[in-house]
Amino acid sequence: MLKRVVRRFSEVHCKLDSLDKGIRVLTLQREKPKNALGKLLVEQLRDNLNSIKFDQEARVAIVKSSVEGVFCSGADLKERKEMNELEVEMFVDSLRQSFNEIEDLPVPVIGVVEGFALGGGLELALACDFRFALPSAVVALPETSLAIIPGAGGTQRLPRLIGTMRAKQMIFTGARFTAEQVAGWGLFTQISESPYQEALGLAEQIASNGPIAVKMAKLAIKSGVAKELQEGMQIEKLCYARIIPTQDRIEALKAFQEKRKPQFQGK
């Protein structure tokens, strides 16, 4: 396992914990401004994402909040107000890259929304592979009410997820919706009274499978979904080829023959 590089910060706005079975939990914990996306939080988020990316034992990542009633309130507008035009452009680009890095993690990522997910907060959740939420969780992309547009993936990921018409409704109006109100839109994987426990259950289920196979499946889906079918089939072929020489594949066959649970090593 690659040794994790830990940077020292006076405040920890985003921490990374390691659970059993290769489950990694990213927790947003910027209490007073409700996990507003300031420079320090984003810097710590990117550091932790980099740690997960190079963690050979990581199998699944969960993104959640420890701040009651909120997942992420979006941009830190007080901080944003002090930026000049170039600084705003640079920060939004950094935020966009951060969420791209979430989407591009080799392991599946599960977002747990137990409160408000507004603006950049919803864009963060959209970058996850799965989203679990409380029925009372509130989502919105309110940027147009601030005379801007979603700039960290919202105009692209949301319509691909829930369809163009509904995405336009959310973005053009900036209106807030509860998870329960959008239950049929495909925005959330599951809505329940215990979303974190549900997310852990899914994480454990994924982590029990061949880790290289899960990574290759994620890569094949992400790389092929926007391609023509035949090009997508070639991507699948290349990903499958990377699995054939693995020890885990042989272990799975032996375990099946011996009627036991396979012991995958990620090799």
C-alpha positions in Angstrom: 0.0 0.0 0.0 1.3 3.4 -0.9 2.0 5.5 2.1 -0.5 8.3 2.5 1.0 11.8 2.5 -0.8 13.8 5.2 -0.7 17.6 4.9 -1.0 19.7 8.0 -3.8 22.2 8.2 -4.8 24.5 11.1 -8.5 23.5 10.4 -9.8 20.2 9.0 -12.8 20.9 6.8 -12.7 17.6 4.9 -11.3 14.5 6.6 -10.7 11.0 5.3 -11.3 7.8 7.3 -10.5 4.2 6.5 -13.1 1.6 7.4 -12.8 -2.2 7.1 -13.1 -3.9 3.7 -11.4 -1.1 1.9 -14.2 1.4 2.4 -13.0 5.0 2.6 -15.2 7.8 4.0 -14.8 11.5 3.1 -16.5 13.7 5.6 -17.2 17.4 5.1 -17.1 19.1 8.5 -16.9 22.9 8.0 -19.5 23.6 10.7 -20.2 27.3 10.8 -20.7 28.1 7.1 -22.5 24.8 6.5 -19.7 23.1 4.4 -19.5 26.1 2.1 -17.0 25.4 -0.6 -14.1 27.7 0.3 -10.5 27.4 -0.8 -9.3 25.4 2.2 -12.1 22.8 2.0 -11.6 22.3 -1.8 -7.8 22.0 -1.2 -8.4 19.3 1.4 -11.0 17.6 -0.7 -8.5 17.3 -3.6 -5.7 16.1 -1.3 -8.0 13.3 0.1 -9.2 12.3 -3.4 -5.6 12.0 -4.4 -5.0 9.7 -1.4 -7.9 7.5 -2.4 -6.8 7.4 -6.1 -3.4 5.9 -5.1 -4.6 3.7 -2.2 -4.3 0.1 -3.5 -6.5 -1.2 -0.7 -9.4 1.2 -1.4 -12.5 -0.5 -2.8 -15.3 2.1 -2.4 -15.5 5.7 -1.3 -18.4 7.4 0.6 -18.8 11.2 0.7 -21.0 12.5 3.5 -21.3 15.4 6.0 -21.0 15.6 9.7 -22.8 19.0 9.8 -26.4 18.5 10.9 -29.0 19.3 8.3 -26.6 20.0 5.4 -24.6 18.1 2.9 -23.0 21.1 1.3 -24.4 24.6 1.0 -22.5 25.5 -2.2 -20.0 28.2 -2.8 -18.6 30.3 0.0 -20.1 33.6 -1.2 -18.3 35.7 1.5 -15.0 34.4 0.2 -16.1 34.7 -3.4 -17.0 38.4 -2.9 -13.4 39.2 -2.1 -12.1 37.6 -5.3 -11.3 39.4 -8.5 -12.5 38.1 -11.9 -9.3 36.0 -12.5 -9.5 34.5 -9.0 -13.1 33.6 -9.5 -12.3 31.9 -12.8 -9.4 30.0 -11.3 -11.4 28.9 -8.2 -14.4 27.7 -10.2 -11.9 25.8 -12.5 -10.4 24.2 -9.4 -13.9 23.2 -8.2 -14.8 21.8 -11.6 -11.6 19.7 -11.6 -12.2 18.5 -8.0 -15.6 17.1 -9.1 -14.1 15.6 -12.2 -11.6 13.9 -9.9 -14.5 12.4 -7.9 -16.1 11.1 -11.0 -12.8 9.7 -12.3 -11.8 7.9 -9.1 -11.1 4.3 -10.0 -13.4 3.0 -7.2 -17.2 3.6 -7.0 -18.2 6.7 -5.0 -21.4 7.0 -3.0 -22.8 10.4 -1.9 -24.9 10.6 1.2 -27.2 13.6 1.2 -28.9 14.1 4.6 -29.7 17.8 4.3 -29.3 20.8 2.0 -27.3 20.2 -1.2 -27.3 23.5 -3.0 -25.3 24.8 -6.0 -21.8 23.3 -5.8 -23.1 21.0 -3.1 -25.5 19.3 -5.6 -22.8 19.4 -8.2 -20.5 17.5 -5.8 -23.2 14.9 -5.3 -23.8 14.6 -9.0 -20.2 13.6 -9.5 -20.7 10.5 -7.4 -21.7 7.2 -8.9 -24.6 6.7 -6.5 -26.6 9.1 -4.3 -28.6 8.2 -1.1 -30.7 10.8 0.6 -33.2 11.5 3.4 -36.7 12.2 2.1 -36.4 15.7 3.6 -33.0 16.4 1.9 -33.2 19.6 -0.2 -31.5 20.0 -3.6 -31.2 23.0 -5.9 -29.0 24.7 -8.4 -29.8 28.4 -7.5 -27.0 30.0 -9.5 -29.3 31.9 -12.0 -30.7 33.8 -9.0 -27.2 35.0 -8.4 -26.8 36.0 -12.1 -24.4 33.1 -12.8 -24.8 29.5 -14.0 -23.7 26.2 -12.5 -20.0 26.1 -13.3 -18.8 22.8 -11.8 -20.6 20.3 -13.9 -24.3 21.0 -13.1 -25.3 22.0 -16.6 -23.8 18.8 -18.0 -24.3 16.1 -15.4 -27.8 16.9 -14.3 -29.5 16.7 -17.8 -27.6 13.5 -18.5 -29.0 12.1 -15.2 -32.6 13.4 -15.1 -33.3 14.5 -18.7 -33.0 17.9 -20.3 -36.5 19.2 -19.5 -36.3 18.6 -15.8 -32.7 19.9 -15.6 -33.8 23.1 -17.4 -36.6 23.5 -14.8 -34.2 23.2 -11.9 -31.5 25.4 -13.5 -33.7 28.1 -15.0 -35.8 28.6 -11.9 -33.2 27.9 -9.2 -36.1 26.3 -7.3 -35.6 24.0 -4.3 -36.9 20.5 -4.2 -37.0 17.8 -1.5 -35.6 14.4 -2.4 -39.1 13.1 -1.9 -40.5 15.5 -4.5 -37.9 14.4 -7.1 -38.1 10.7 -6.2 -39.1 9.6 -9.7 -36.5 11.7 -11.5 -33.6 9.4 -11.2 -31.5 11.9 -9.2 -31.2 9.5 -6.2 -30.3 5.8 -6.1 -32.4 5.4 -2.9 -34.3 7.7 -0.6 -34.6 6.4 3.0 -34.6 7.4 6.6 -31.1 5.9 7.1 -29.2 6.8 3.9 -25.7 6.4 5.4 -26.5 2.9 6.6 -27.9 2.1 3.2 -24.8 3.5 1.6 -22.6 1.4 3.8 -24.6 -1.7 2.8 -24.0 -1.0 -0.8 -20.3 -0.2 -0.2 -19.9 -3.6 1.6 -21.6 -5.4 -1.2 -19.4 -3.8 -3.8 -16.2 -4.3 -1.7 -16.9 -8.0 -1.5 -16.4 -8.4 -5.3 -13.2 -8.5 -7.3 -11.6 -5.1 -6.9 -9.9 -5.0 -10.2 -13.1 -6.2 -11.9 -15.1 -3.4 -10.3 -12.6 -0.8 -11.3 -12.6 -2.1 -14.9 -16.4 -2.2 -15.0 -16.5 1.4 -13.9 -13.9 2.4 -16.5 -15.8 0.5 -19.2 -19.1 2.1 -18.4 -17.7 5.7 -18.0 -15.6 5.5 -21.2 -18.2 3.8 -23.3 -21.5 5.3 -22.4 -21.2 8.3 -24.6 -19.7 6.3 -27.5 -21.4 4.5 -30.4 -22.2 0.9 -29.5 -19.4 -0.7 -31.5 -16.8 1.7 -30.1 -18.1 1.0 -26.6 -17.8 -2.7 -27.3 -14.1 -2.2 -28.1 -13.6 -0.4 -24.8 -15.3 -3.3 -23.0 -13.0 -5.7 -24.8 -9.9 -3.8 -23.7 -11.1 -3.6 -20.1 -11.9 -7.3 -20.0 -8.4 -8.1 -21.4 -6.9 -6.4 -18.4 -8.8 -8.8 -16.1 -7.8 -12.1 -17.7 -4.3 -12.3 -16.3 -5.3 -11.4 -12.7 -4.9 -13.7 -9.7 -8.3 -12.7 -8.5 -9.9 -14.2 -11.6 -8.2 -17.6 -11.0 -9.2 -17.4 -7.3 -12.8 -16.9 -8.2 -12.8 -20.0 -10.3 -11.1 -22.1 -7.6 -13.5 -20.8 -5.0 -16.5 -21.7 -7.2 -15.1 -25.2 -7.7 -14.4 -25.6 -4.0 -17.8 -24.1 -2.9 -16.3 -21.4 -0.8 -16.1 -17.6 -0.7 -13.3 -16.2 -2.8 -10.5 -14.3 -1.1 -9.7 -11.4 -3.4 -6.4 -9.6 -3.2 -6.7 -7.0 -5.9 -4.0 -8.7 -7.9 
